[in-house]
């Protein structure tokens, strides 16, 4: 990833993490952050698979919150 993409990925992850840890996460914010993380993970191929799995698991848990 380029330096710009790395910074963007880190920002998306930080937003996702902060929202996921709230008592009442905002679906709009964590969904948007998840989309950015998923796009980045797909662009790096095999290396991004663990990120896709983690985002999927966390998103599934948040849907029940």
RODREN-597616 format. One line per 4 residues: number of its first residue (from 1); for each residue x, y, z of N, C-alpha, C. Coordinates in nm, 4 decimals. Atoms other than C-alpha are relative to their C-alpha. Layout:
<nodes>
NUM = X/Y/Z/X/Y/Z/X/Y/Z; ...
</nodes>
This chain:
<nodes>
1 = 0.0836/-0.1189/0.0000/0.0000/0.0000/0.0000/0.0874/0.1244/0.0000; -0.0709/-0.1277/-0.0025/0.1083/0.3548/-0.0612/-0.0093/0.0596/0.1408; 0.0024/-0.0658/-0.1315/0.1779/0.5773/0.2383/-0.1384/0.0593/0.0264; 0.1337/-0.0593/-0.0131/-0.1532/0.7569/0.1777/-0.1048/-0.1072/0.0322
5 = 0.0935/0.1099/-0.0252/-0.3427/0.4263/0.1679/0.0190/-0.0568/0.1399; -0.0278/0.0497/-0.1344/-0.1710/0.3116/0.4870/-0.0626/0.0909/0.1055; 0.0573/-0.0965/-0.0948/-0.2760/0.6292/0.6689/-0.1517/-0.0108/-0.0008; 0.1448/0.0122/0.0115/-0.6309/0.5956/0.5389/-0.0505/-0.1274/0.0670
9 = 0.0373/0.1278/-0.0616/-0.6472/0.2308/0.6475/0.0065/0.0095/0.1517; -0.0133/-0.0154/-0.1442/-0.5221/0.3169/0.9953/-0.1139/0.0859/0.0547; 0.1099/-0.0867/-0.0437/-0.7793/0.5985/1.0241/-0.1326/-0.0759/0.0016; 0.1229/0.0790/0.0057/-1.0603/0.3654/0.9145/-0.0062/-0.0997/0.1155
13 = -0.0029/0.0972/-0.1092/-0.9515/0.1033/1.1666/-0.0228/0.0689/0.1341; 0.0175/-0.0732/-0.1262/-0.9288/0.3602/1.4478/-0.1458/0.0407/0.0201; 0.1410/-0.0378/-0.0092/-1.2802/0.4887/1.3717/-0.0878/-0.1216/0.0296; 0.0768/0.1230/-0.0197/-1.4166/0.1355/1.3513/0.0134/-0.0482/0.1442
17 = -0.0264/0.0475/-0.1356/-1.2536/0.0388/1.6800/-0.0690/0.0888/0.1036; 0.0632/-0.0913/-0.0958/-1.3745/0.3498/1.8656/-0.1517/-0.0185/0.0029; 0.1458/0.0156/0.0067/-1.7298/0.3040/1.7438/-0.0436/-0.1346/0.0559; 0.0357/0.1344/-0.0460/-1.7338/-0.0699/1.8160/0.0060/-0.0112/0.1520
21 = -0.0158/0.0074/-0.1450/-1.6297/-0.0081/2.1772/-0.1012/0.0840/0.0773; 0.1006/-0.0827/-0.0666/-1.9100/0.2389/2.2519/-0.1137/-0.0869/0.0528; 0.1165/0.0704/-0.0542/-2.2071/0.1317/2.4626/-0.1095/-0.0144/-0.1058; 0.0998/0.0027/0.1067/-2.4350/0.2195/2.1714/0.0675/0.0447/-0.1300
25 = -0.0703/-0.0370/0.1237/-2.2326/0.2080/1.8492/-0.0960/0.0507/-0.1073; 0.0779/-0.0531/0.1113/-2.3595/0.4066/1.5532/0.0216/-0.0901/-0.1216; -0.0096/0.0914/0.1142/-2.4334/0.1616/1.2737/0.0567/0.0715/-0.1224; -0.0478/-0.0746/0.1156/-2.3683/0.4328/1.0137/0.1526/0.0129/0.0043
29 = -0.1438/-0.0199/-0.0111/-2.0158/0.5019/1.1437/0.0769/-0.1307/-0.0108; -0.0793/0.1229/0.0083/-1.9018/0.1451/1.1961/-0.0172/-0.0665/-0.1355; 0.0181/0.0558/0.1345/-2.0509/0.0390/0.8628/0.0904/0.0706/-0.1001; -0.0847/-0.0770/0.0902/-1.8681/0.3173/0.6823/0.1469/-0.0346/0.0210
33 = -0.1391/0.0369/-0.0297/-1.5402/0.2372/0.8578/0.0292/-0.1417/-0.0483; -0.0178/0.1384/0.0437/-1.5869/-0.1331/0.7856/0.0167/-0.0062/-0.1514; -0.0112/-0.0007/0.1461/-1.6375/-0.0592/0.4153/0.1402/0.0402/-0.0436; -0.1356/-0.0443/0.0339/-1.3062/0.1277/0.4011/0.1029/-0.1080/0.0289
37 = -0.0920/0.1076/-0.0359/-1.1266/-0.1545/0.5800/-0.0109/-0.1172/-0.0962; 0.0218/0.1117/0.0930/-1.2802/-0.4165/0.3531/0.0610/0.0318/-0.1360; -0.0583/-0.0388/0.1291/-1.1818/-0.2241/0.0385/0.1517/-0.0095/0.0042; -0.1464/0.0048/-0.0128/-0.8243/-0.1892/0.1631/0.0488/-0.1439/0.0093
41 = -0.0409/0.1399/-0.0170/-0.8031/-0.5555/0.2666/-0.0077/-0.0753/-0.1328; 0.0128/0.0654/0.1300/-0.9247/-0.6679/-0.0747/0.1114/0.0418/-0.0950; -0.1026/-0.0493/0.0927/-0.6667/-0.4521/-0.2494/0.1372/-0.0614/0.0250; -0.1309/0.0600/-0.0278/-0.3745/-0.6281/-0.0773/-0.0011/-0.1515/-0.0141
45 = 0.0076/0.1430/0.0294/-0.4963/-0.9772/-0.1611/0.0041/-0.0898/0.1222; -0.0068/0.1054/-0.1023/-0.4058/-1.2757/0.0557/0.0314/0.0555/0.1391; -0.0399/-0.0593/-0.1278/-0.2497/-1.0606/0.3280/-0.1205/0.0617/0.0720; 0.1160/-0.0664/-0.0581/-0.5850/-0.8872/0.3825/-0.1087/-0.0931/0.0515
49 = 0.1055/0.0938/-0.0416/-0.7867/-1.2043/0.4503/-0.0301/0.0038/0.1499; 0.0309/-0.0077/-0.1435/-0.7469/-1.1870/0.8312/-0.0804/0.1252/0.0359; 0.0745/-0.1232/-0.0249/-0.8737/-0.8281/0.8249/-0.1460/-0.0198/-0.0390; 0.1374/0.0258/0.0444/-1.1806/-0.9358/0.6267/-0.0750/-0.0869/0.1009
53 = 0.0630/0.0888/-0.0980/-1.2518/-1.2124/0.8781/-0.0321/0.0739/0.1300; 0.0208/-0.0748/-0.1248/-1.2118/-0.9815/1.1780/-0.1142/0.0999/-0.0152; 0.1050/-0.0993/0.0223/-1.4316/-0.7072/1.0315/-0.1359/-0.0683/-0.0102; 0.1248/0.0745/0.0124/-1.6968/-0.9625/0.9417/-0.0505/-0.0461/0.1368
57 = 0.0382/0.0473/-0.1335/-1.6955/-1.1081/1.2942/-0.0495/0.1137/0.0884; 0.0387/-0.1137/-0.0848/-1.7086/-0.7708/1.4676/-0.1313/0.0596/-0.0483; 0.1237/-0.0555/0.0543/-1.9793/-0.6419/1.2338/-0.1198/-0.0853/0.0357; 0.1092/0.0910/-0.0375/-2.1909/-0.9485/1.3040/-0.0399/0.0212/0.1458
61 = 0.0288/-0.0241/-0.1418/-2.1620/-0.8865/1.6775/-0.0692/0.1337/0.0202; 0.0583/-0.1324/-0.0169/-2.2492/-0.5183/1.6435/-0.1441/0.0057/-0.0474; 0.1366/0.0006/0.0493/-2.5660/-0.5954/1.4502/-0.0988/-0.0446/0.1073; 0.0866/0.0467/-0.1074/-2.7020/-0.7588/1.7634/-0.0011/0.0942/0.1190
65 = -0.0075/-0.0945/-0.1117/-2.6131/-0.4662/1.9905/-0.1163/0.0952/-0.0011
</nodes>
